[in-house]
Amino acid sequence: MADSVVQAGIRPPGAATFLLQVVIVLVAASAQSAGVSWPFALVFETGQSLWWLQCLALGALVGVLHRCSNWKQAAGFGLLFATAWLCATFWWLYISMHTFAGLSSVLTALAIVSLAAALGLYYAMACGLYWRLKENHPLLASLAFAALWTMAEMARGTWLTGFGWGAIGYAHLSGPLASYVPWGGAYG
């Protein structure tokens, strides 16, 4: 059976392919965080949102999701993306908890990763559901991703913790979607 799968041109993903997907997701998550607020004074103005970088980051994530073999793998990549992105967004919590509250650095890092992973579960569900729905028409699939991601953003910002810090809508305050912000807010 394995020979017939390889002969048909379908190869099960190897370790190198999986590692490449992990690297793509981590780089995209970093770009997602930087897209909300560019922290470097190199080419762009410091602290400004880069809407196009955020779009590229989500595009890279969707590309990885399309190469997943099942919904569990897609949910796992969604969780990895969200956890890395949110950890990079919540960096200021380290200063608050370690420097000012006196929590040990290991416990502070563990708390931040735990918070990011717990909030990342919303995005894991969104990516898993998207994988299940992506077989439809490409336009419907992109609308489904946008709707699922928006629902995950809204859930993160309102349910349980209500921790909406770093919502991706803030990246579009100075982009082509800026005119819609007064009507839809950061989630619109």
C-alpha positions in Angstrom: 0.0 0.0 0.0 2.8 2.4 0.8 4.4 1.8 -2.6 1.1 2.6 -4.4 0.9 5.9 -2.4 4.4 6.9 -3.4 3.8 5.8 -7.0 0.7 8.0 -7.1 2.9 11.0 -6.3 1.5 11.4 -2.8 4.2 11.2 -0.2 3.6 11.1 3.5 5.4 14.2 5.1 8.8 13.4 6.4 10.6 14.9 9.3 12.3 17.5 7.1 9.0 18.7 5.7 7.4 18.8 9.2 10.4 20.8 10.5 10.1 23.2 7.6 6.4 23.7 8.4 7.2 24.4 12.1 9.8 27.0 11.1 7.3 28.6 8.6 4.7 28.8 11.4 7.1 30.3 13.9 8.4 32.9 11.5 4.8 33.7 10.5 3.8 34.1 14.1 6.7 36.5 14.7 5.7 38.5 11.7 2.1 38.5 13.0 3.3 40.0 16.2 5.5 42.6 14.5 2.7 43.4 12.1 0.5 44.6 14.9 3.2 47.0 16.2 6.6 47.2 14.4 9.1 47.6 17.3 12.2 48.3 15.3 13.6 51.7 14.1 15.2 50.3 10.9 13.2 50.8 7.7 9.8 51.7 9.1 8.7 54.1 11.8 8.8 52.6 15.3 5.6 51.4 16.8 3.6 51.6 13.6 1.4 48.8 12.4 2.4 47.0 9.2 -0.9 45.6 7.9 0.8 43.9 4.9 3.1 41.9 7.2 0.1 40.6 9.1 -1.5 39.6 5.9 1.6 37.7 4.8 1.8 36.0 8.2 -1.7 34.7 8.0 -1.1 33.7 4.3 1.9 31.6 5.4 -0.2 30.0 8.1 -3.0 29.1 5.6 -0.4 27.7 3.3 0.8 25.4 6.0 -2.8 24.4 6.9 -3.4 23.4 3.3 -0.5 20.9 3.5 -1.7 19.3 6.7 -2.8 15.7 6.5 -5.7 15.9 9.0 -7.6 18.4 11.2 -5.5 17.5 14.3 -2.3 18.5 12.6 -4.0 21.8 11.4 -5.2 22.5 14.9 -1.6 21.8 16.3 -0.1 24.3 13.8 -2.8 26.8 14.8 -1.9 26.3 18.4 1.8 26.7 17.7 1.2 29.8 15.6 -1.1 31.4 18.2 1.1 30.5 21.2 4.3 32.0 19.6 2.4 35.1 18.3 0.8 35.8 21.6 4.0 35.2 23.6 5.7 37.8 21.4 2.7 40.1 21.9 2.6 39.7 25.7 6.3 40.4 26.3 5.5 43.2 28.6 3.9 40.7 31.1 7.5 39.5 31.8 8.5 42.9 33.1 5.3 43.3 35.1 5.5 39.9 36.8 9.3 39.5 37.1 10.6 43.0 37.7 7.8 44.6 39.6 6.0 41.6 41.2 9.2 39.7 42.0 8.1 36.4 40.4 11.1 34.2 39.4 12.0 34.4 35.7 11.3 30.7 35.1 7.8 31.0 36.6 7.2 34.2 34.8 8.1 32.6 31.4 6.0 29.6 32.2 3.0 31.8 33.1 3.3 33.8 29.9 3.6 30.6 27.7 0.7 29.0 29.6 -1.6 32.1 29.1 -0.6 32.2 25.4 -1.3 28.5 24.9 -4.6 28.7 26.7 -5.7 31.6 24.5 -4.2 29.8 21.5 -6.8 27.1 21.9 -9.4 29.3 20.2 -7.1 29.6 17.2 -6.4 25.9 17.3 -10.1 25.2 17.0 -10.4 27.7 14.2 -7.6 26.1 12.2 -8.9 22.6 12.8 -12.4 23.6 11.6 -10.9 25.5 8.6 -9.0 22.3 7.6 -12.3 20.4 7.6 -14.0 23.1 5.5 -11.2 23.9 3.0 -12.2 21.3 0.5 -15.0 23.6 -0.8 -14.6 26.3 -3.4 -11.5 28.5 -2.7 -13.6 31.6 -2.2 -15.8 29.9 0.4 -12.6 28.5 2.1 -11.1 32.0 2.4 -14.4 33.4 3.7 -14.5 30.5 6.2 -11.0 31.2 7.4 -11.7 34.9 7.8 -14.9 34.1 9.8 -13.3 31.5 12.0 -10.3 33.7 12.7 -12.6 36.6 13.6 -14.6 34.4 15.9 -11.4 33.2 17.6 -10.3 36.8 18.0 -13.7 37.8 19.5 -13.7 34.8 21.8 -10.1 35.6 23.0 -11.1 39.2 23.7 -14.4 38.5 25.5 -14.8 35.0 26.9 -13.2 33.8 30.2 -10.1 36.0 30.4 -11.2 38.8 28.1 -7.6 39.3 27.2 -7.8 41.1 23.8 -4.4 42.6 23.9 -2.7 42.6 20.5 -5.8 41.9 18.4 -4.9 41.6 14.7 -7.4 44.3 13.7 -5.0 46.9 15.1 -2.6 46.2 12.3 -5.1 47.6 9.9 -5.5 51.0 11.5 -3.2 52.6 8.9 -3.9 50.3 6.0 -6.5 50.0 3.3 -9.1 48.7 5.7 -8.8 51.8 8.0 -12.0 53.3 6.8 -14.0 50.3 8.2 -12.5 50.6 11.7 -15.2 53.1 12.9 -17.9 50.7 12.0 -16.4 47.3 12.9 -13.7 48.1 15.5 -10.7 45.8 15.8 -12.9 42.7 15.1 -14.7 44.1 12.1 
